Amino acid sequence: MPSRKNPLGNHRILVAPLDWGLGHATRCIPVIYELMAQNAEVWLAGEGSQEALLRQEFPALPFLPLPGYRVKYGRSAIGLIKNLLFQWPALSRSIRREHRWLEKMINEYHFDGVISDNRFGLYHSSIPCIFMTHQLAIKSPFGKWTESLLQRYNYRFINHFTACWVPDNEKGNDLAGDLSHPKNLPTIPVSWAGVISRLKRTELPEKKGHLFISLSGPEPQRSLLEDKLVNQLSHYNGTAVLVRGLPDASRLIPSTNDIHFYNHLPTDQYEKEMAKAEYVISRSGYSTVMDLAVMGKKSILIATPGQTEQEYLSRYLEERKIALSVDQSEFILQDALSRAANFPYCKMETTGNKLSSVITSFLSTLKAG
């Protein structure tokens, strides 16, 4: 099929992030800005919190409703694993449904290319479709043989796409370890785009004893951690800002003179509040990890229980002295801060971002078509 340009003469690109937490949407923000900088016409797709966040960031961009996978997580690690296994048939149906949805949207809106952040069904034989992920390898609590099986299954989906973009540095100065640098790669071309973040390091003075807490991820674990932190902050002698990661929520937690709660903050405010903090407390979701690395912040990471990717990342980053890791079940704020005060933090070099050149190459391929 020949490339079909929009009336302005620019290529029309659809960008759609996965709906598991906000991280997939936030790391699409720099991708979208770079596409716009290179004169692409960007359309977005999603629902719920991801839609609310992207609409706030890009109010002028067209948005298409696309149901998410809507995976439900358990209240415990074993419950999470059981829930994922139980929901796999529904997840498979969601992937097939979004593939049919994309066929319809291409026929209706004439997209020239697609960038899918971990949405397995958004591929099409007639136009270039990019799959963006840091998780080429999938960690499993059931041994190496299951990890090998999961990787083969993962690659069955990824290999439907034209190419794969990995938001990490080349091996040796990476953030995701084995997840983004497995021994075996997909059969499609793989490009490492470097550490990408919607944030830019801001040279603001840090305030001693000031905390920035960023919550995210699926329920009910997001709320379980929020309840624990809110309770412990009530006894904290310093100051703190807690961002709940709920851009579409209406309920507010009352703030005090020292502790401020926000459902969501726009990128510029989020960046400034993080910059002022002595320590950042957050999940070890990979998009958050990239934000922390770019901002050069000392962090305390709390992996979502049973989410093997986050558990691996928190251990890997602690081993490299990039972040301190604390289990959610054992988290006590004052103890965690005491450990952080004695932790030998090492800041990671995040220069060498290749996102611009990766997107330039992608768009030139469209022009050549």
Backbone hydrogen bonds in HBPLUS format (Angstrom, degrees):
<---DONOR---> <-ACCEPTOR-->    atom                        ^
c    i                          cat <-CA-CA->   ^        H-A-AA   ^      H-
h    n   atom  resd res      DA  || num        DHA   H-A  angle D-A-AA Bond
n    s   type  num  typ     dist DA aas  dist angle  dist       angle   num
A0006-ASN N   A0010-ASN O   3.46 MM   4  6.04 168.4  2.47 160.1 157.4     1
A0009-GLY N   A0006-ASN O   2.87 MM   3  5.45 163.6  1.89 124.4 130.0     2
A0041-GLU N   A0011-HIS O   2.82 MM  30  5.89 168.1  1.84 152.8 156.1     3
A0112-ASP N   A0012-ARG O   2.78 MM 100  5.33 164.4  1.81 150.1 155.7     4
A0013-ILE N   A0041-GLU O   2.80 MM  28  6.08 158.5  1.85 154.5 161.7     5
A0043-TRP N   A0013-ILE O   2.84 MM  30  6.08 160.6  1.87 159.5 160.8     6
A0014-LEU N   A0113-GLY O   3.06 MM  99  6.47 162.1  2.09 151.1 152.2     7
A0115-ILE N   A0014-LEU O   2.79 MM 101  6.19 159.3  1.83 166.4 171.8     8
A0015-VAL N   A0043-TRP O   2.86 MM  28  6.23 156.6  1.92 155.0 161.3     9
A0045-ALA N   A0015-VAL O   3.18 MM  30  6.49 130.7  2.44 155.0 154.8    10
A0016-ALA N   A0115-ILE O   3.07 MM  99  6.53 159.0  2.12 162.9 167.0    11
A0117-ASP N   A0016-ALA O   2.98 MM 101  6.20 168.7  1.99 146.2 149.9    12
A0018-LEU N   A0117-ASP O   2.98 MM  99  5.91 127.0  2.27 154.1 158.6    13
A0025-ALA N   A0022-LEU O   3.02 MM   3  5.38 122.8  2.36 106.4 120.8    14
A0026-THR N   A0022-LEU O   2.91 MM   4  6.19 162.1  1.95 159.1 165.0    15
A0027-ARG N   A0023-GLY O   3.05 MM   4  6.16 160.2  2.10 149.0 153.2    16
A0028-CYS N   A0025-ALA O   3.12 MM   3  5.16 141.9  2.27  98.3 109.6    17
A0029-ILE N   A0026-THR O   3.16 MM   3  5.37 148.6  2.27 101.4 110.5    18
A0032-ILE N   A0028-CYS O   2.85 MM   4  6.11 157.6  1.90 158.8 164.7    19
A0033-TYR N   A0029-ILE O   3.00 MM   4  6.29 164.1  2.03 156.8 160.7    20
A0034-GLU N   A0030-PRO O   3.02 MM   4  6.11 155.3  2.08 140.6 147.1    21
A0035-LEU N   A0031-VAL O   2.95 MM   4  6.21 156.8  2.01 149.2 155.8    22
A0036-MET N   A0032-ILE O   2.95 MM   4  6.22 160.6  1.99 151.7 156.8    23
A0037-ALA N   A0033-TYR O   2.85 MM   4  6.08 151.3  1.94 144.1 152.6    24
A0038-GLN N   A0034-GLU O   3.04 MM   4  6.25 135.7  2.24 140.0 150.9    25
A0038-GLN N   A0035-LEU O   3.14 MM   3  5.16 130.3  2.40  93.7 107.0    26
A0040-ALA N   A0035-LEU O   2.95 MM   5  5.34 164.7  1.98 149.0 146.7    27
A0039-ASN N   A0036-MET O   2.94 MM   3  4.96 150.0  2.04 112.2 111.3    28
A0044-LEU N   A0062-PRO O   2.99 MM  18  6.31 166.5  2.01 155.7 160.1    29
A0064-LEU N   A0044-LEU O   2.78 MM  20  6.18 160.7  1.82 148.4 153.4    30
A0046-GLY N   A0064-LEU O   3.25 MM  18  6.77 148.5  2.36 162.7 171.8    31
A0066-LEU N   A0046-GLY O   3.09 MM  20  4.53 167.0  2.11 117.7 119.7    32
A0051-GLU N   A0047-GLU O   3.23 MM   4  4.72 158.6  2.28 105.2 107.8    33
A0052-ALA N   A0048-GLY O   2.99 MM   4  6.32 162.1  2.02 153.6 159.0    34
A0053-LEU N   A0049-SER O   2.94 MM   4  6.11 163.6  1.96 150.6 154.4    35
A0054-LEU N   A0050-GLN O   3.04 MM   4  6.19 170.5  2.05 151.3 154.0    36
A0055-ARG N   A0051-GLU O   2.83 MM   4  5.90 156.9  1.88 153.5 160.3    37
A0056-GLN N   A0052-ALA O   3.09 MM   4  6.21 151.3  2.18 141.7 148.9    38
A0057-GLU N   A0053-LEU O   3.09 MM   4  6.37 151.6  2.18 144.6 152.4    39
A0058-PHE N   A0054-LEU O   2.76 MM   4  5.79 153.8  1.82 147.9 155.5    40
A0061-LEU N   A0058-PHE O   3.21 MM   3  5.67 161.2  2.25 116.2 121.5    41
A0080-LEU N   A0076-SER O   2.88 MM   4  6.11 144.9  2.00 146.2 155.0    42
A0081-ILE N   A0077-ALA O   3.23 MM   4  6.58 160.3  2.27 150.6 153.9    43
A0082-LYS N   A0078-ILE O   3.00 MM   4  6.22 166.3  2.02 149.7 153.6    44
A0083-ASN N   A0079-GLY O   2.90 MM   4  5.97 157.2  1.95 143.7 150.4    45
A0084-LEU N   A0080-LEU O   3.00 MM   4  6.24 157.3  2.05 150.3 155.8    46
A0085-LEU N   A0081-ILE O   3.08 MM   4  6.34 162.3  2.12 152.1 156.4    47
A0086-PHE N   A0082-LYS O   2.92 MM   4  6.09 160.3  1.96 150.6 156.6    48
A0087-GLN N   A0083-ASN O   2.91 MM   4  6.03 144.3  2.04 144.4 153.8    49
A0088-TRP N   A0085-LEU O   3.33 MM   3  5.33 161.6  2.37 101.3 106.7    50
A0091-LEU N   A0087-GLN O   2.91 MM   4  6.16 154.3  1.98 155.3 163.9    51
A0092-SER N   A0088-TRP O   2.88 MM   4  6.12 157.7  1.93 157.1 162.0    52
A0093-ARG N   A0089-PRO O   3.08 MM   4  6.37 150.7  2.17 141.8 149.6    53
A0094-SER N   A0090-ALA O   2.96 MM   4  6.25 148.6  2.06 144.0 152.8    54
A0095-ILE N   A0091-LEU O   3.03 MM   4  6.38 151.2  2.12 148.9 156.0    55
A0096-ARG N   A0092-SER O   3.11 MM   4  6.40 161.2  2.14 148.1 152.5    56
A0097-ARG N   A0093-ARG O   2.85 MM   4  6.03 153.5  1.92 146.1 154.4    57
A0098-GLU N   A0094-SER O   2.93 MM   4  6.15 158.6  1.97 149.4 153.9    58
A0099-HIS N   A0095-ILE O   3.09 MM   4  6.28 143.4  2.23 141.0 150.9    59
A0100-ARG N   A0096-ARG O   3.10 MM   4  6.42 157.4  2.16 148.0 152.9    60
A0101-TRP N   A0097-ARG O   2.90 MM   4  6.16 151.7  1.99 144.4 153.4    61
A0102-LEU N   A0098-GLU O   2.93 MM   4  6.12 152.8  2.00 141.5 147.1    62
A0103-GLU N   A0099-HIS O   3.19 MM   4  6.51 158.2  2.24 146.1 151.2    63
A0104-LYS N   A0100-ARG O   3.17 MM   4  6.48 158.1  2.22 148.5 153.7    64
A0105-MET N   A0101-TRP O   2.93 MM   4  6.23 157.8  1.98 151.3 157.9    65
A0106-ILE N   A0102-LEU O   2.87 MM   4  6.05 159.7  1.91 158.7 162.6    66
A0107-ASN N   A0103-GLU O   3.21 MM   4  6.40 158.4  2.26 143.5 149.0    67
A0108-GLU N   A0104-LYS O   2.98 MM   4  6.19 143.1  2.12 142.4 153.3    68
A0109-TYR N   A0105-MET O   2.70 MM   4  5.65 168.0  1.72 154.3 157.6    69
A0110-HIS N   A0106-ILE O   2.90 MM   4  4.79 137.5  2.08 124.3 130.5    70
A0114-VAL N   A0128-PRO O   3.10 MM  14  6.58 148.4  2.20 146.8 155.3    71
A0130-ILE N   A0114-VAL O   2.74 MM  16  6.03 170.1  1.75 156.5 156.8    72
A0116-SER N   A0130-ILE O   2.80 MM  14  5.98 176.6  1.80 165.6 164.6    73
A0132-MET N   A0116-SER O   2.79 MM  16  6.02 169.4  1.80 159.1 160.5    74
A0122-LEU N   A0119-ARG O   3.49 MM   3  6.10 171.2  2.49 118.1 120.6    75
A0162-THR N   A0129-CYS O   2.84 MM  33  5.28 152.4  1.91 148.4 156.9    76
A0131-PHE N   A0163-ALA O   3.03 MM  32  6.43 164.8  2.05 155.3 159.5    77
A0165-TRP N   A0131-PHE O   2.96 MM  34  6.29 151.4  2.05 138.4 147.5    78
A0133-THR N   A0165-TRP O   3.04 MM  32  6.47 153.9  2.11 163.5 171.8    79
A0136-LEU N   A0179-LEU O   2.82 MM  43  5.60 135.9  2.02 147.1 153.6    80
A0137-ALA N   A0179-LEU O   3.07 MM  42  4.63 157.3  2.13 129.3 134.5    81
A0146-THR N   A0143-GLY O   3.22 MM   3  5.73 130.8  2.48 107.8 118.7    82
A0147-GLU N   A0143-GLY O   3.32 MM   4  6.70 147.4  2.44 140.9 150.3    83
A0147-GLU N   A0144-LYS O   3.04 MM   3  4.95 116.9  2.46  92.3 108.5    84
A0148-SER N   A0144-LYS O   2.92 MM   4  6.24 154.6  1.98 155.1 161.3    85
A0149-LEU N   A0145-TRP O   3.09 MM   4  6.30 153.1  2.16 138.1 145.3    86
A0150-LEU N   A0146-THR O   2.83 MM   4  6.03 159.2  1.88 147.3 153.0    87
A0151-GLN N   A0147-GLU O   2.91 MM   4  6.08 152.3  1.98 143.8 151.3    88
A0152-ARG N   A0148-SER O   3.09 MM   4  6.32 160.1  2.13 146.5 151.1    89
A0153-TYR N   A0149-LEU O   3.06 MM   4  6.31 157.7  2.11 147.2 153.4    90
A0154-ASN N   A0150-LEU O   2.79 MM   4  5.97 155.8  1.85 147.6 155.0    91
A0155-TYR N   A0151-GLN O   2.85 MM   4  6.06 160.2  1.88 153.2 157.6    92
A0156-ARG N   A0152-ARG O   3.03 MM   4  6.26 137.9  2.21 138.9 149.9    93
A0157-PHE N   A0154-ASN O   3.22 MM   3  5.62 130.2  2.48 103.7 114.4    94
A0158-ILE N   A0154-ASN O   3.06 MM   4  6.36 171.0  2.06 150.3 152.9    95
A0159-ASN N   A0155-TYR O   2.84 MM   4  5.66 163.7  1.86 146.4 149.8    96
A0160-HIS N   A0157-PHE O   3.03 MM   3  5.61 163.1  2.06 117.3 122.7    97
A0161-PHE N   A0158-ILE O   2.95 MM   3  5.74 163.0  1.98 123.9 129.0    98
A0164-CYS N   A0189-PRO O   2.87 MM  25  6.25 159.5  1.92 162.6 168.6    99
A0191-SER N   A0164-CYS O   2.90 MM  27  6.34 159.1  1.94 163.1 170.2   100
A0166-VAL N   A0191-SER O   2.76 MM  25  6.04 164.5  1.79 160.6 163.2   101
A0168-ASP N   A0166-VAL O   2.86 MM   2  5.70 129.2  2.12 111.8  96.1   102
A0193-ALA N   A0166-VAL O   2.78 MM  27  5.79 151.4  1.86 140.3 150.2   103
A0194-GLY N   A0168-ASP O   2.91 MM  26  4.27 136.5  2.10 132.8 120.9   104
A0173-ASN N   A0170-GLU O   3.43 MM   3  6.43 173.2  2.43 147.0 148.9   105
A0179-LEU N   A0176-ALA O   3.11 MM   3  5.52 138.6  2.29 145.7 138.2   106
A0181-HIS N   A0177-GLY O   3.17 MM   4  6.19 127.4  2.46 141.3 155.4   107
A0354-LYS N   A0193-ALA O   2.89 MM 161  4.67 146.4  2.00 120.7 127.7   108
A0204-LEU N   A0202-THR O   2.92 MM   2  5.75 130.4  2.17 108.1  93.2   109
A0207-LYS N   A0276-LYS O   2.86 MM  69  5.86 159.8  1.90 163.8 158.0   110
A0210-HIS N   A0207-LYS O   3.00 MM   3  5.47 155.3  2.07 139.6 138.7   111
A0278-GLU N   A0210-HIS O   2.82 MM  68  5.49 153.7  1.88 143.6 150.8   112
A0211-LEU N   A0239-THR O   2.98 MM  28  6.42 153.2  2.06 137.6 145.0   113
A0241-VAL N   A0211-LEU O   2.92 MM  30  6.30 148.4  2.02 148.5 157.6   114
A0212-PHE N   A0279-TYR O   3.07 MM  67  6.49 155.4  2.14 154.9 161.7   115
A0281-ILE N   A0212-PHE O   2.92 MM  69  6.32 154.7  1.98 147.8 155.8   116
A0213-ILE N   A0241-VAL O   2.79 MM  28  6.12 168.7  1.80 164.8 167.8   117
A0243-VAL N   A0213-ILE O   2.78 MM  30  6.15 165.4  1.81 172.4 173.2   118
A0214-SER N   A0281-ILE O   2.97 MM  67  6.41 155.7  2.03 163.0 170.8   119
A0215-LEU N   A0243-VAL O   2.91 MM  28  6.14 174.2  1.92 177.4 179.4   120
A0222-ARG N   A0218-PRO O   3.15 MM   4  5.96 147.0  2.27 134.1 142.2   121
A0224-LEU N   A0220-PRO O   3.00 MM   4  6.26 155.6  2.06 153.2 161.1   122
A0225-LEU N   A0221-GLN O   3.08 MM   4  6.20 163.6  2.11 149.3 151.9   123
A0226-GLU N   A0222-ARG O   2.97 MM   4  6.17 154.4  2.04 143.3 151.6   124
A0227-ASP N   A0223-SER O   2.87 MM   4  6.06 165.1  1.89 153.9 156.2   125
A0228-LYS N   A0224-LEU O   3.25 MM   4  6.46 158.4  2.30 140.8 146.3   126
A0229-LEU N   A0225-LEU O   2.95 MM   4  6.17 163.7  1.98 155.2 159.4   127
A0230-VAL N   A0226-GLU O   2.84 MM   4  5.98 169.8  1.85 161.3 164.1   128
A0231-ASN N   A0227-ASP O   3.12 MM   4  6.15 161.4  2.16 144.2 149.2   129
A0232-GLN N   A0228-LYS O   3.11 MM   4  6.33 157.4  2.16 144.4 150.5   130
A0233-LEU N   A0229-LEU O   2.77 MM   4  5.90 150.9  1.86 153.3 161.6   131
A0235-HIS N   A0232-GLN O   3.13 MM   3  5.60 159.6  2.18 110.3 116.5   132
A0236-TYR N   A0233-LEU O   3.01 MM   3  4.84 167.9  2.02 106.3 109.6   133
A0240-ALA N   A0258-ASP O   2.97 MM  18  6.45 159.1  2.02 154.9 155.8   134
A0260-HIS N   A0240-ALA O   2.96 MM  20  6.35 164.2  1.98 151.2 154.5   135
A0242-LEU N   A0260-HIS O   2.84 MM  18  6.25 163.4  1.86 165.4 171.1   136
A0262-TYR N   A0242-LEU O   2.92 MM  20  6.28 154.7  1.98 162.7 164.4   137
A0244-ARG N   A0262-TYR O   2.76 MM  18  6.14 165.7  1.78 164.8 168.6   138
A0246-LEU N   A0263-ASN O   2.79 MM  17  5.00 164.0  1.81 150.7 151.5   139
A0249-ALA N   A0246-LEU O   3.13 MM   3  5.35 168.5  2.15 118.3 118.6   140
A0256-THR N   A0259-ILE O   2.82 MM   3  5.16 168.6  1.83 154.0 157.8   141
A0270-TYR N   A0266-PRO O   2.87 MM   4  5.99 168.0  1.88 166.3 170.3   142
A0271-GLU N   A0267-THR O   2.89 MM   4  6.00 159.7  1.93 151.6 156.7   143
A0272-LYS N   A0268-ASP O   3.16 MM   4  6.34 158.4  2.20 140.2 145.3   144
A0273-GLU N   A0269-GLN O   2.90 MM   4  6.10 165.2  1.92 155.9 159.8   145
A0274-MET N   A0270-TYR O   3.02 MM   4  6.17 159.2  2.06 147.7 153.5   146
A0275-ALA N   A0271-GLU O   2.98 MM   4  6.14 155.8  2.04 145.3 152.4   147
A0276-LYS N   A0272-LYS O   3.19 MM   4  6.41 145.3  2.31 146.1 153.2   148
A0277-ALA N   A0274-MET O   3.18 MM   3  5.45 150.7  2.27 107.8 116.1   149
A0280-VAL N   A0298-LYS O   2.95 MM  18  6.32 153.2  2.02 150.6 159.3   150
A0300-ILE N   A0280-VAL O   2.76 MM  20  6.18 150.9  1.84 160.0 166.9   151
A0282-SER N   A0300-ILE O   3.11 MM  18  6.54 158.4  2.16 157.5 162.0   152
A0302-ILE N   A0282-SER O   2.87 MM  20  6.13 149.7  1.96 148.1 156.8   153
A0289-VAL N   A0285-GLY O   2.98 MM   4  6.26 154.5  2.04 151.6 160.0   154
A0290-MET N   A0286-TYR O   2.93 MM   4  6.27 153.3  2.01 150.2 156.2   155
A0291-ASP N   A0287-SER O   3.04 MM   4  6.35 154.4  2.11 143.7 150.6   156
A0292-LEU N   A0288-THR O   2.92 MM   4  6.21 159.5  1.96 154.3 159.2   157
A0293-ALA N   A0289-VAL O   2.99 MM   4  6.22 155.3  2.06 148.0 154.6   158
A0294-VAL N   A0290-MET O   2.99 MM   4  6.18 164.3  2.02 152.8 156.4   159
A0295-MET N   A0291-ASP O   2.98 MM   4  6.14 155.6  2.04 148.0 155.1   160
A0296-GLY N   A0292-LEU O   2.88 MM   4  5.89 119.2  2.25 135.6 150.7   161
A0297-LYS N   A0292-LEU O   3.20 MM   5  5.49 158.1  2.25 147.2 151.9   162
A0296-GLY N   A0293-ALA O   3.21 MM   3  5.02 140.4  2.38  91.8 103.1   163
A0324-LEU N   A0299-SER O   3.15 MM  25  6.28 175.9  2.15 152.2 151.8   164
A0301-LEU N   A0324-LEU O   2.74 MM  23  6.07 168.8  1.75 170.5 169.6   165
A0326-VAL N   A0301-LEU O   2.95 MM  25  6.21 161.2  1.99 174.3 174.3   166
A0307-GLN N   A0304-THR O   2.99 MM   3  5.50 164.0  2.02 138.0 141.3   167
A0310-GLN N   A0307-GLN O   3.05 MM   3  5.66 115.5  2.49 114.7 127.8   168
A0311-GLU N   A0307-GLN O   3.05 MM   4  6.31 160.7  2.09 154.3 160.3   169
A0312-TYR N   A0308-THR O   2.90 MM   4  6.01 157.7  1.95 146.7 152.1   170
A0313-LEU N   A0309-GLU O   2.96 MM   4  6.20 166.8  1.98 151.3 155.1   171
A0314-SER N   A0310-GLN O   2.94 MM   4  6.08 165.6  1.96 151.9 155.1   172
A0315-ARG N   A0311-GLU O   3.22 MM   4  6.35 158.6  2.27 141.8 147.2   173
A0316-TYR N   A0312-TYR O   2.84 MM   4  6.01 168.4  1.85 159.8 163.6   174
A0317-LEU N   A0313-LEU O   2.88 MM   4  5.97 166.1  1.90 154.5 157.7   175
A0318-GLU N   A0314-SER O   3.08 MM   4  6.11 146.1  2.20 135.7 144.6   176
A0319-GLU N   A0315-ARG O   2.95 MM   4  6.17 159.2  1.99 152.4 157.8   177
A0320-ARG N   A0316-TYR O   3.19 MM   4  6.45 141.9  2.34 138.5 148.3   178
A0322-ILE N   A0317-LEU O   2.85 MM   5  5.18 150.9  1.94 166.2 162.4   179
A0323-ALA N   A0317-LEU O   3.36 MM   6  5.49 152.5  2.44 112.4 113.0   180
A0321-LYS N   A0318-GLU O   2.97 MM   3  4.85 159.4  2.01 104.1 109.8   181
A0346-CYS N   A0321-LYS O   2.65 MM  25  5.45 147.2  1.75 155.5 155.3   182
A0330-GLU N   A0327-ASP O   3.15 MM   3  5.35 137.8  2.33 101.3 112.8   183
A0331-PHE N   A0328-GLN O   3.24 MM   3  5.11 164.7  2.26 103.0 107.6   184
A0336-ALA N   A0332-ILE O   2.92 MM   4  6.09 162.2  1.95 163.0 169.0   185
A0337-LEU N   A0333-LEU O   2.96 MM   4  6.23 155.9  2.02 154.4 161.0   186
A0338-SER N   A0334-GLN O   3.01 MM   4  6.20 149.3  2.11 141.7 149.9   187
A0339-ARG N   A0335-ASP O   3.00 MM   4  6.29 157.6  2.05 150.2 155.7   188
A0340-ALA N   A0336-ALA O   2.92 MM   4  6.13 155.1  1.98 143.9 151.4   189
A0341-ALA N   A0337-LEU O   2.98 MM   4  6.16 147.1  2.09 142.2 150.0   190
A0342-ASN N   A0339-ARG O   3.11 MM   3  5.41 141.4  2.27 104.1 114.7   191
A0343-PHE N   A0340-ALA O   3.17 MM   3  4.94 163.8  2.20 101.1 106.0   192
A0345-TYR N   A0343-PHE O   2.92 MM   2  5.75 131.8  2.15 110.6  95.9   193
A0358-VAL N   A0354-LYS O   2.95 MM   4  6.13 157.2  2.00 157.9 165.3   194
A0359-ILE N   A0355-LEU O   2.94 MM   4  6.14 161.5  1.97 156.0 160.1   195
A0360-THR N   A0356-SER O   2.89 MM   4  6.08 153.5  1.96 145.2 153.6   196
A0361-SER N   A0357-SER O   2.99 MM   4  6.12 157.9  2.03 143.5 148.5   197
A0362-PHE N   A0358-VAL O   3.04 MM   4  6.29 154.3  2.11 141.2 148.5   198
A0363-LEU N   A0359-ILE O   2.88 MM   4  6.11 168.7  1.89 157.9 159.3   199
A0364-SER N   A0360-THR O   2.94 MM   4  6.07 150.2  2.03 145.2 153.8   200
A0365-THR N   A0361-SER O   3.09 MM   4  6.28 142.1  2.24 140.7 150.0   201
A0365-THR N   A0362-PHE O   3.20 MM   3  5.25 126.4  2.50  95.0 108.4   202
A0366-LEU N   A0362-PHE O   3.27 MM   4  6.69 146.2  2.39 141.1 149.8   203
A0367-LYS N   A0363-LEU O   3.00 MM   4  6.34 154.6  2.07 145.6 152.5   204
A0368-ALA N   A0364-SER O   2.87 MM   4  6.08 150.6  1.95 142.0 150.2   205
A0369-GLY N   A0365-THR O   3.06 MM   4  6.30 134.3  2.27 134.5 146.2   206
A0369-GLY N   A0366-LEU O   3.01 MM   3  5.04 126.7  2.31  92.3 106.9   207
